[in-house]
Amino acid sequence: MNAFLYYIKRMHHFAGKGLYVNVVGRAIVSLLEGAGILLLIPLISFGGFVQVENVSGKIMELFHFLTRIPESFYLPLVLGLYLFIVVGQTFLQRYLSIRDARIRENFSRHLRLDIYSSLLNSRWSFFLQKRKSDLVNLLTTELARVLGAINYFLQLLSHIIFTVIQICIALWLSAWLTLFILACGLVIGYCSKSLIKRSNKLGKQTSKLGETYMAGITDQINGIKDIKSNTLEHNHVNWLQSLTEKMSEEQINYVKLRSDSQLIYKLSSACLIALFIFISLKTFSAQQDQVLLLILIFSRLWPKFTSIQSNIEQIAASIPSCRLVRELLQECQKEKEKVAVSIETENKTAIKGSFQCQNVSFRYNKTKEECVLDNINLHILQNQITAIVGPSGAGKSTLIDLLMGLNIPEKGEVLIDGSPLTEENLLALRNSISYVSQDPFLFNTSIRENLLMVKNTASDEEIWEALQFSQGYEFVKELPHGLDTVIGDRGVRLSGGERQRLVLARALLKKPSILILDEATSALDVRNEAKVSRAVEELKGRMTVIIIAHRLSTIRNADAVIVLEKGKIVQQGSYTQLSKEKGHLFNELLQSQAQAVQ
Ligand SMILES: Nc1ncnc2c1ncn2[C@@H]1O[C@H](COP(=O)(O)OP(=O)(O)OP(=O)(O)O)[C@@H](O)[C@H]1O
């Protein structure tokens, strides 16, 4: 419940006075509706069903003035009053519904933005601990359920206001009869407590199944090529079959729950009305008109009671989602990168681009003794090309993440331009870096937009220049719409090599002082890779270039080579020098690659 109240408090804080205006408005609507019902008495009296002179004390007092009005004015006056009330109530209702929707939508937007920006501003280590599909699930399905719960709350509020006011009118008409009905209502409400508990339990199941579904589907769609080429479709369809069985069962349980609750309320309302008429006429000897009005009021109230019960059940079912999303928000707050605060005030501090690692050690899993990087000492010089090589799993990408400030060393220090890398200079560093990963990331939009993402003021000339550098010029020129060609989801309409060339061009367009290429040319053919290597060589003296490469032929022109093995630096020096050190890892790697080529 606390998790749900958290959002209500936030909405209260966000909407402020607006929320109270709606509450007062709803109260007025309910009063008008009550007045409309009461007006029915003089209306039906005109039809001769009930004589105004014969109506019970309270109602008579209210409509006494009618006896003094000439008969010819009576009907137009009452009808006019009735129309005025109904029209006023309808317009006010419409106005309030729009206001409610505005509050709800604005708050939804505020919440979505808050959660998404909190997530984006979290530390890299936070993302390493999370499954992507869980985050997607939280930001889509679970968040939608939280927003649904807020909507149910607003509905609940309006139902409660209506109910309270109608009950007050009923109390005024006949306190005993109303108290009797309310007591019955409370007993039914108490008995349906278990329905709310069942709802909450089902809500937990929904969240769990939703998470499993999202995780499975995401993994499988990402690995669709492997699934198809290894004819694994059957296994995955079986997986979905058993999961959807559980999901259907859970949905049916929901419907059963809702129907149970409707059933209880409908049956009990029929019994109550019958009992009520009997008792009111026999025991309380109530007046006809009083009974008629009370029946009218309560027959309108019962559906509200059902809606209140249903709203409470729906809120109870959404509480697990509220908890999950709140936990995500709290984790993001805890993991917030301080640097993110000043992201708008773009930090222009120039970073020259020299790196030092002093006794740096790092572990992903703090419970494991073994370090992924162990006592690393290195110096990457400004405006030089430095290559990091080593077998798979040696820690190359982890080292790059440390240099970019994504990973924080457990021991030791990273220095940038001689100063310790802290949250103060992290933004400046990131602004100076262009990073190209092994898995090039492109959006499903035009090539131009994909490139302009890093520098929206770049001219076409600059874009073509960057494409020339990355050897992407020719293939983009040949596309029917050139730079305006829309590439598919994550660039799938392009080959792996073409995607890499676009991402490389994008990296260059930013005009960084540090260019980091993590296996960035692995998908290029030998000819294009050689061309890119030559282009990278031309960057020497203009920016610091750090290259991770498995194909050692691509780093021949590096000024320095760092060789990593099992998280330790085993060799450092120039390419020529290291290639001559027989019996060492670099030479072995060179030999094995030369043999593989033959
Ligand atoms: N997020 C992570 N959580 C836990 N361990 C990780 C994580 N990322 C990498 N590792 C482990 O850290 C070690 C170094 O990984 P890293 O990706 O840095 O190696 P690499 O040299 O870049 O490998 P490759 O050449 O295959 O890309 C590996 O043993 C890997 O299993």
The ligand as an ORCA input file, in Angstrom:
! r2SCAN-3c Opt
* xyz 0 1
  N      29.074     -7.284    -16.896
  C      29.901     -8.219    -16.493
  N      29.663     -8.880    -15.352
  C      30.504     -9.837    -14.914
  N      31.613    -10.200    -15.563
  C      31.904     -9.586    -16.714
  C      31.069     -8.567    -17.243
  N      31.609     -8.126    -18.400
  C      32.736     -8.852    -18.597
  N      32.921     -9.706    -17.584
  C      34.037    -10.641    -17.420
  O      35.216     -9.871    -17.377
  C      36.240    -10.491    -18.112
  C      36.817     -9.520    -19.140
  O      35.797     -9.205    -20.061
  P      36.043     -8.176    -21.235
  O      34.779     -8.050    -21.994
  O      36.645     -6.947    -20.691
  O      37.115     -8.959    -22.093
  P      37.682     -8.629    -23.539
  O      39.145     -8.782    -23.461
  O      37.166     -7.326    -24.009
  O      37.032     -9.818    -24.350
  P      36.634     -9.888    -25.909
  O      37.875     -9.721    -26.698
  O      36.075    -11.254    -26.042
  O      35.631     -8.803    -26.137
  C      35.649    -11.741    -18.730
  O      36.048    -12.846    -17.949
  C      34.168    -11.546    -18.635
  O      33.516    -12.751    -18.405
*
